[in-house]
Amino acid sequence: MDVATVIGLLVGLLSLVIGFLMEGGQLIALLKITAFLIVFGGTFGAVIVSFPGRTLAKTPFILKYAFVKPKERASDTIVRLIELANISRREGLLALEGEQRNFANDSFMSNGIQMVVDGVDSDVIDDILNRDIELYEQKILSIGRIFESAGGYAPTMGIIGTVMGLVHVLGSLEDTAALGPAIAVAFIATLYGVGSANVIYLPIYTKIKNNLASDVMIRQLKTEGILSIQYGESTMILKKKLYAFLTDEESKKVEERLAGHAGSGANAGNAFQEVGQS
């Protein structure tokens, strides 16, 4: 679970409520079932119309994608790629076939290694892997746009709710004593619409895009590593290519890990096991 996402949502919502209470407002004034129904019901209805059922069915998946930290780190992937490069230079490309079991849960990496072992042309591998990255990015964004759309519809639904409330108010102008409270209630719909869009829907969509950017970077890193291994480039050149994806501090940590593996005399299989546990 990405605690930062949960904390951010709670801080945003609580800040609005606490600020309202500090101004002398009452919590009950914010709880209006009619405004809630108009804004959230209208928003969900508009979203349902906008997307096909198969995309809407993946909403739980994309919520998990937003609230769970990416499991794979660039530094771990680089260590794995360098170990694979050392194996291929020492034993040949065919030796990589025996290492595929270490990527049973990573179809992208497994497919890339298989193509290298099968002797597929490097341009073809590059095209296939980059096409895979592009399609993966489109898939995640197509689901994530559910929240982007909700963030666009919600403020409009809030305005509609407010206008509906004001129509009711203007139809009862003879009761001047109740005019002020009735107008206040009407604007609760706008609060629901603008608040939900800017505290819930749009931030979640932004988090989805940020997590996706991390995933895409990892896949691009793997593509660079796989192609470099096929070319038979030296470990030094491979490191220079892959370290470009890291900060200087992260690069130093990877160097320390690689030095530790070399110093301990661990075989490639043990090195992979260490990486998986880190």
BELPE-V935224 format. One record per residue. N is the residue number from 1. PHI is phi in whole degrees, 0 to 359 (999 if undefined). PSI is psi in radians with two decimals (* if undefined). Layout:
BEGIN
n = (N/N)
phi = (PHI/PHI)
psi = (PSI/PSI)
END
This chain:
BEGIN
n = (1/2/3/4/5/6/7/8/9/10/11/12/13/14/15/16/17/18/19/20/21/22/23/24/25/26/27/28/29/30/31/32/33/34/35/36/37/38/39/40/41/42/43/44/45/46/47/48/49/50/51/52/53/54/55/56/57/58/59/60/61/62/63/64/65/66/67/68/69/70/71/72/73/74/75/76/77/78/79/80/81/82/83/84/85/86/87/88/89/90/91/92/93/94/95/96/97/98/99/100/101/102/103/104/105/106/107/108/109/110/111/112/113/114/115/116/117/118/119/120/121/122/123/124/125/126/127/128/129/130/131/132/133/134/135/136/137/138/139/140/141/142/143/144/145/146/147/148/149/150/151/152/153/154/155/156/157/158/159/160/161/162/163/164/165/166/167/168/169/170/171/172/173/174/175/176/177/178/179/180/181/182/183/184/185/186/187/188/189/190/191/192/193/194/195/196/197/198/199/200/201/202/203/204/205/206/207/208/209/210/211/212/213/214/215/216/217/218/219/220/221/222/223/224/225/226/227/228/229/230/231/232/233/234/235/236/237/238/239/240/241/242/243/244/245/246/247/248/249/250/251/252/253/254/255/256/257/258/259/260/261/262/263/264/265/266/267/268/269/270/271/272/273/274/275/276/277/278)
phi = (999/276/298/299/295/296/298/299/297/295/298/298/292/294/298/296/293/296/300/296/293/294/278/97/285/247/301/298/292/273/259/234/297/294/296/300/295/296/287/285/295/296/296/297/298/295/294/299/292/283/237/292/301/293/284/298/295/266/303/301/297/288/295/298/299/281/262/245/295/302/283/265/251/299/297/296/296/295/300/298/295/294/297/296/298/295/295/294/288/275/240/99/298/296/293/291/299/286/267/297/298/286/237/300/260/230/296/298/292/298/295/296/296/299/293/295/298/283/77/294/302/298/295/292/299/301/295/294/293/290/293/298/298/297/292/297/298/296/298/294/293/296/278/298/293/303/283/296/295/300/293/275/283/303/300/294/296/296/295/300/298/294/298/298/294/291/299/295/296/294/276/229/292/293/263/294/295/266/295/300/302/293/294/299/297/299/280/298/299/297/299/301/294/292/296/295/294/267/250/243/295/292/298/296/297/296/294/300/295/292/295/296/300/294/297/296/298/299/292/295/298/297/298/300/294/298/293/295/296/296/291/75/292/293/299/297/295/301/298/300/291/282/292/296/275/244/281/300/295/294/297/296/294/296/299/295/295/294/296/295/296/293/293/278/73/291/282/299/297/294/297/297/295/295/298/297/273/282)
psi = (2.31/1.73/-0.57/-0.66/-0.80/-0.80/-0.74/-0.77/-0.77/-0.76/-0.76/-0.84/-0.79/-0.60/-0.72/-0.81/-0.82/-0.73/-0.70/-0.76/-0.64/-0.43/0.04/0.08/2.88/2.44/-0.63/-0.45/-0.39/-0.20/1.65/1.92/-0.62/-0.77/-0.71/-0.79/-0.78/-0.83/-0.98/-0.68/-0.76/-0.71/-0.83/-0.68/-0.76/-0.68/-0.73/-0.67/-0.59/-0.45/2.58/2.74/-0.63/-0.51/-0.75/-0.57/-0.32/0.16/-0.75/-0.66/-0.81/-0.51/-0.74/-0.67/-0.60/-0.57/-0.06/2.30/2.51/2.29/-0.51/2.36/2.58/-0.67/-0.71/-0.74/-0.69/-0.73/-0.76/-0.78/-0.70/-0.68/-0.72/-0.71/-0.71/-0.69/-0.78/-0.64/-0.53/-0.69/-0.12/2.80/-0.56/-0.40/-0.34/-0.39/-0.60/-0.23/-0.09/-0.46/-0.43/-0.13/0.61/-0.53/0.21/1.49/-0.57/-0.87/-0.73/-0.76/-0.68/-0.77/-0.73/-0.71/-0.63/-0.81/-0.65/-0.10/0.45/2.49/2.48/-0.63/-0.65/-0.75/-0.80/-0.77/-0.77/-0.80/-0.72/-0.56/-0.67/-0.74/-0.79/-0.78/-0.65/-0.76/-0.76/-0.68/-0.84/-0.75/-0.61/-0.55/-0.73/-0.45/-0.19/-0.76/-0.55/-0.74/-0.74/-0.67/-0.42/-0.63/-0.63/-0.86/-0.65/-0.70/-0.61/-0.74/-0.71/-0.77/-0.68/-0.75/-0.72/-0.69/-0.70/-0.58/-0.73/-0.71/-0.81/-0.33/-0.05/0.73/-0.30/-0.39/1.40/-0.49/-0.56/0.02/-0.83/-0.96/-0.64/-0.68/-0.69/-0.75/-0.68/-0.63/-0.15/-0.61/-0.74/-0.70/-0.81/-0.79/-0.92/-0.71/-0.83/-0.63/-0.77/-0.20/-0.44/-1.17/-0.96/-0.70/-0.67/-0.73/-0.70/-0.68/-0.67/-0.78/-0.66/-0.74/-0.65/-0.71/-0.67/-0.75/-0.76/-0.71/-0.72/-0.75/-0.65/-0.67/-0.76/-0.70/-0.78/-0.78/-0.78/-0.77/-0.67/-0.69/-0.74/-0.67/-0.29/0.47/2.69/2.79/-0.61/-0.80/-0.72/-0.76/-0.77/-0.67/-0.78/-0.58/-0.29/-0.35/-0.11/2.86/2.91/-0.68/-0.74/-0.65/-0.71/-0.68/-0.67/-0.71/-0.71/-0.70/-0.74/-0.68/-0.66/-0.70/-0.76/-0.70/-0.58/-0.24/0.34/2.52/3.02/-0.66/-0.74/-0.62/-0.74/-0.68/-0.67/-0.76/-0.76/-0.52/-0.23/*)
END
